[in-house]
């Protein structure tokens, strides 16, 4: 006997699985956002085992969006644990910075991949 699963159910499951893969692991709900709203957004591409650009300077209230343009899985992981997001090929994550400071980050899968976000007040 063949079981038929409605297409809508399959799509809903896929959406939930993708959302779960890109969520923040630190339990916070206000630091990672798909729609940062407010400040400007700076794009960082993950390609060829590099963050490009690796070092960015933004203002308080601005966001950085990392997009995995590589075929391998990568992460954007703050060294201080502020954010940690695994990104499969084609996925993006956005981090809004509400305080001035220097935030170092790396790929936890490929630790030689590093970068810095400098947030000016």
N, C-alpha and C positions, 0 to 999 in steps of 0.2 A: 504494500500500500504506500502510495506517495503522498507526502504531506505538502500542502501548498501554504506558503507564508505570504501574506499580502505585501506588495511592494512598499507600501507606506511604512510598514513595520520594519522592513529591512533598512530603509533610509533613516528612520528614527534611531535605530540601534547604531548605525554608522555615525550619525551626528553625535550621539552621546559618547561613543568611543573616542572620536577625534577630540571632543571637548575635554574629556578626561586626560588625554595625552598631553594637552598643552596647558593645563592648569598649573598654578603655582603650588609647590609642595610645602610652603612654609605656613600655610593656614591663613595668611592675610588675604583680605579681599580688596584692599584699596591701592595696592602697589602695582599690580599687573592688570592691564585693561586692554580690551580690543578697541575701545573708542576713548582715547585719553581726554578729549575735549579740553578746550582752553588753550594751552601753550602750543608751540610748534613741535614738529616731529622730525627726528633725524633718523635716516635709514642706515642700517649696517647690514651688509650682505655677508653670508657665510659661503665661501667658495674656495676650492683648492686648499682646504685645511687652514684657512685664514679668515679672520674677521676683517672686512674691508669697508670703511676704514677701521682700523683697530682702536684708535684713540679719537674720541670726539669730545667737543666742548659745547655745553648747552647752558641754558639758564634755568633757575628754579621754576618749576611748573611745566617744563618741557618734557618730551618723551623721546625714547629711543626705541625703534622697531628693528628687531633682528629678523631676517628672513633667510631660511636655509635654501640657498640656490645650488646646493651640492646634492649628489646622489646618496651620500652617506648621512646617517643620523648624527646630529651634533646637539650640544646644549649651550645655553647662555646661562652661566652660573656665577653669581657674585661671590667673591672670596669671603665676604662677611656673612653670607647666607641670606641676604636681603631678597634675592630671587634665584630661582632655579627652574628652568624650563627646557624640557627635551623637545627638539624640533626634528621631525622627519623631513624628507625632501619636500620642498614647497610650503612648509608651515612657517608661520610668523608668530612672534610674541612682542608685546609692547610693554615697556616699563616706564612709568611716569616718575619723575624725580621731584620730590617736594621739599628737599633740603639741599643746601650747598654742601659740597665736599667732593672728594675724589673716590670713585668706586671702581675698583679693579674687578675684572671678570675673566672667565676662562671657559673652555669646553671640558666638562668632566670626563668625556669619552676620549678626548685628545688633549691632554693637559698642556701640551706645547702651544696650543692656540690661546692667546691672551689678548686682552684689551683693557682700556681705561675709559670711563666716562667721567669727565670733569664738569661739575655743576657749579656755575657762578651764581652768587646771591644777588 
